[in-house]
Amino acid sequence: MLIDISFFTSGPRHIQNASIAKIPDQNSLAVNELINSYIKEFQTKFLLGIVGRNLASAIIDYLEIIDQEKEEVLEEEKEVESGYSVLCKKLQEPFADYVFFHILRDMNTQATITGLVRLKCANEYVSPIKKQVSTWNSMVDKNRLFVEWASSEDCPFSVKIEKNLLTPINAFNL
């Protein structure tokens, strides 16, 4: 995977009970499982939007090889893989914002067989819209920096970026 739980354990994307501990408690296990499911769900969609179909497919293949650690890296592949490694590192932060944006969107409700229900807790709920807007716009800023890098001679790849990933939003959806 492009990112892991560590992107959600501190800072502006902090999610309560997200933990990278070797033996997390039951709350942390549930939170970590939910975060991982969002990462898996949105990784391909993000990559398709930020680099285009061909490069997204190559990145996904690269990440699967890295995750599986089954094959040894051949000497002539080291240069190509280092390019993918740099590309993946540049995409991690904006992808973490993208995932967090979607987690915020879904955080106050749970689907049941009878419909959506508002989740109960001891804390008081507030609307996530301001946090969503700031998270999305943070991602847009990082994506714009990525576009600058991708347009330079330092980038060995040709990327196709969807306009919506470069468009800021506001709380009024204008």
Secondary structure, DSSP 8 states (H G I E B T S, - for coil): ----GGGGSSGGG--TT----SS--HHHHHHHHHHHHHHHHHHHHHHHHHH-HHHHHHHHHHHHHHHH--S---GGGHHHHHHHHHHHHHHHHHHHHHHHHHHHHHTTEEEETTEEEE---SS----SHHHHHHHHHHHHHHHHHHHHHHHSTT--S-----GGGG----TT--
